[in-house]
Amino acid sequence: MTTTRKYTSTRRVSSAAATREAILSSAHALFLARGYAGVTVAEIADAAKVAVPTVYSSVGNKPGILTALLEPALTDPAIATTLAAVESTDDPRAVIDLTAAGTRLTHERHWDLVYEVFYRNPPGEPAVKAVLDKGADDYVQALTLVADRLAELDALRAGVDRAEATDLLWFYLGPHAWITLVGERGWPFDRAQDWIARSARHALLPDHSAAPSS
């Protein structure tokens, strides 16, 4: 009786990963240079030095490629790290400052993609929009946890409830704040982070809590 041994070729897996990376890297560069709408799958294949069918089998169609490029921004480990730090502090000012630093880090790491591709030249495909909408929902959920922490600490300004706190966090710390200040107005990330944190503290915390510690 002959036994067929099943095995996974490490070389084959490594080659597939390298091909996928080449496709994504080429697509990223082309999307930045010419915008999403100005690039074809054939051009991505040519830049990656692979055949067009390989692009489809490795990553997918053009919306699938863009979705794959966006994935690292949506799953950036800074998000979980920031929420853990927020949960562990009892200082309301630190809660907001940590959130400002964390949202700054995720935007800064993926800035060229977030600003140049998704904001300045937004793709119109429903498949891509669905991914962006899911990312926005996850962003709001993360900020809701921050609002919950402020509420747990009984740190919210009088008249500001949990729902309004979430809305204010979205206003001051959501993606549009970074896009407006850094992208459209040219502020350095350091200046934007300082202003965003200071403004959010003022809007959310009582006056004695919103002032920075000496």
N, C-alpha and C positions, 0 to 999 in steps of 0.2 A: 504494500500500500504506500503510495507516494504522498507525502505531506508537503503542501505548499506553504512556505513561511511568509506571513504577511509582515511587511516592514515599510517604514516611511523613509524615503530618501532625504537625508538632511540636505544634500546638495540641491535636490529639486526644490525643496521648500525654500531654501536660501535664494535660489535663482528666481522663484516666483515673487518673493518679497522684494528683491532688488528690482525686478521688472515693474512691480506696482509702484515702488518708490520713484523710479525714473519717470513713470507716467504722471504721477501726482506732482513731482517737482517741475516737469515740463509744463503741465497745465497751469500750475501756480504762476510761473514766470510769464506765460502767454496771457493769462487773464489779467495780470497786473499791467502788462505792456499795452494790450489792445482792448481790454474789457471783455467781459464774458461773452457778449453777443458777437464780438468780432473774431472769435476763435472757433475753428471746427475740430471735430474729433480727428480728422485726417491730419490736421496740422499738429495736434498734440502727439499723434502717433509718430509723425515724421521727426519731431523734436526729441522724442524719447527713443528714437531708432528702433521702433517695433512696428509690426503690422497692425492695421486698423482692427482686425478681429481680436488681436491680443488685448487692445485697450478695453474692448467690450467684455472679454472673458475675465480680465484681471480686475478691473474697477467698475466698468459699467458704461452707461451712456453719459452725455455731458452733464445733465443734472446729478447723476450719481457721482461723477468726478468731483463736482463742486461740493456735494454733500460730504464726501470723504475728506475733502480739504477743510471743511468747517468742523468736523468732528473733534479735533484736538482742542479747539476753542471752547466747545460746548462741554467737554469733559476735563477741562484743565484741573489738575490736582489742587491748584490754589483755591478753588471753590470750597472743597471739603476742608482744607486746612484753615481757611478763614472762618468757616462756620464752627469748627471745633474750637478755635481761639475765642470766638464770640461767646460760645457756651461756657467757657472756662473762666471768663472774667466777670467781676462784680462791679466794674467801673463803667457807667453808662457812656462816658466820653470815649473810653477805650473801645466799646462796642462799635460806635460809629467810626472811629478812626481806623480800627481794624478792617471794617467793611470797605471804607474808602481805599485803603491800601490794597485789599484783595481784589476789588473790582478794577482798580488801576492796573494791577499786575496782569490780570487776564486780558485786558484790552491792549496793554502795551506789548505783550508777547505776540499777539495775533493782529496787530494794528494794520499791517498792510492789507491783509485779507478783509478784516472787518470794515475798514474805512474805504479803501480803494475799490474793492470788488463789490461788497454787499451794500455799501451806502452810496458811493458816488456813481456807480453803474449797476444798479440792482437788477439781478436776473428776474425774469418774469414767469418762469415755469412754475406751475402749481406744486410740483414735487419739491422744488427748492424752497418755496414759500412755506410749505408745510413743516419743513425742518426748521426754518427760521422762527415760525410761530411756536414750535415746540421749545426751541431755545429760549424764547421770550417768556414762555410760561414757566420754565424751570428757573429762570432768573427771578421772576416775581416770587416763586415759591421760596427761593433762597432768602430773598429780602423779607418775606413774611416770617421766616424763622428769626431774623434779626429783630423785627418788630416785636415778636413774641418774647424775645429775651429782654428787650427794654421794658415791656409790660410786666414781666416777671420781677424785674428789679424795681418796679413801681417808679420808673424814671421818666415817664412821658409827661410833657407839658400839660397843664390843666386844659381839658377840652379836647385833647388829642387821644382818640381811641386806637385800638389795634389796626382797624381797617385804614384809618387816615394815616397812621404811622407808616403802613406799607406803601400807601400812595405817595407820601412825602419821600420815603426812601427811594422809590422808583423815580421820582422827579429829580432828586439830587444825585442819585448814584446809578441810575439806569444808563443804558448805552448812549442815549441821546445827549446826556450831559457831557460825556467824554468826547463825543463826536462834535458837539458845538464848540466846546472850549479848545480842545486840542486840534481837531481837524479843521473846523471852519475859521476859528479865531487865532490859531497858531500858538496857543499857550504851551509851554513845556509841561510834561506830565507832573512834575513836582509842584508847579504853581497851581495846576488844575486840582490836584489831590488836596492841597492845602485849603483852597477855596471851597471845594465840595464838602470836605469834612467840617469846616468851620460853619458853613451855611446850614448843613444838615443838623449839626448840634444846636444851632440857634433855633431852627424850626421845630425840633422834636423835644428838646430838653428844657426844663425850667431854667430861668436865667442864671441861677447860682450853679447849675450843673453844666450849662453850655459853655461857660468861660473856660479857657484852657488852664490847666494847672500850672502853677509857677514852679 
